[in-house]
């Protein structure tokens, strides 16, 4: 589906939801109109109570019960279908965004930021989901209001004129203030996202934050300030909405008073005044539902705008080639010739880059990579793994040059990153691999702490070094010919570190596995076939 043009304010929610609906809107509107007519029939029947003799009372009761049944049936059906459709649209939207993210290179994913993605895919989707029922109720209230006004016109043209003036004044005042409230809600959402980034820093770096009281205080004050500004914007918006709702109610109370005193002064009979007052009381309730729906729309509009922006931003990005399900090709060699990659900088300033890089990896060899912090090791690993596309130079696999943007390297390499994420469940691993998982748990000294249960590790609540070993097991289960380890041994205990260099790495080499390991354990440098050093984005032999 092509991305729609910039949606006008007030129409963003429909631009997001409308094109994805699989059920026509008109039948739902027709049922809502029938519910509105049934509601008006209820008003008309109730207005005749006490004015008829005993003979037509039974007929009125039958009409009343039939109107109530029709009204309830239509309302329930519309609410059920709407909830089902909206939830289906949001599910497809979320899955579609996740699909686009999966086809986006890692650098773009990092630039978008985890906090923004979580806020959109979770918070914004939930906001729109929660708005479905109130918005439908508001639409139904609008139709009920229309039929009630028509009924009021049939009762008294003067009552209709007074009611129309009151409704118009209240609506104009409400809508004008609603624009201001929408801006405040958008501001509070932006501040919430910034606060979420700070909260994520506090949670992901809990150890470092607790270790340094100054850092902890600064981060806490930063998050508190952002949270306070967001809360202030939301409070002002909610207070404004509350005052507008109160204003509307007062307008209708005044209008009701005018009906009671003005209509008799114009010679209208008591029963007509009573009916008009009853209609206005009903109108007051319908407008309350309508105003609540309009407020909900304002909140959902802000969420829809962010989702539309994210979808449009992802749509403008060139997609990666689709992944191949075929097994990795037999690996013989990987060459990087004059490869360069540079991160996006701030403004016009150039970002950090690596290269030109020349590197040869051959089947069955162990290569160590060293270098200081910020030298470019992690960037090089991501280029090697096909996560960052080379921006210059040539990447050749088994002597064949890969076209720009080709992601074949991902089928060749398994990586344990320094900032790895470990899931308890072994996603994509068939049950037939269970014996190998248990064997690897035993070989890596984890069988006393972790077991395999229904395709998942029994626990991942382990030390950092032990969790890295589990991540290594997950990488080995991919059965890729090249294994890249980023500072794997740094958090291991001395005994396992020695086993890793003196037993595990040689066993991998004997199995024909190519290993590229980032390490600074100089007392084990003799365990490799070659050692390379990264300095200021440039790779050289040690």
Buried (B, 14 or more C-beta within 10 A) or exposed (E): EEEBEEBEEBEBBBBBBEEBBEEEEEEBBEBBBBBBBBBBBBBBBBBBEEEEEEEEEEEBEEBBEBBBEBBEBBBEBBBEBBBEBBBBBBEEBBEBBEEBBEBBBBBBBBEBBEBBBBBBBEBBBEBBBBBBBBBBBBBBBBBBBBBBBBBBBEBBEBBBEBBEEBBEBBBEBBEEBBEEBBBBBBBBBBBBBBBBBBBBBBEEEEEEBEEEEEBBEEBEEBBEBBBEBBBBBBEBBBEBBEEBBEBBBEBBEEBBEBBBEBBEEEEBEEEBBBBBBBBBEBBBEBBBBBBBBBBBBBBBBBBBBBBBBBBBBBEEBEBBEEEEEEEBEEBBBBBBBEBBBBBEEEEEEEEBBBBBBEBEBBBBBBBBBBBEEEBBBBBBBBBBBBBBBBEBBEBBBBEEEBEEEBBBBBBBBBBBBBEBEBEBEBEEBEEEBBEBBBEBBEBBBBBEBBBBEEBBBEEBEBEEBBBBBBBBBBBBBBEBBBBBBBBBBBBBEEEBBBBBBEEBBEEBBEEEBBBBBBBBBEEBBEBBEBBBBBEEBBBEEE
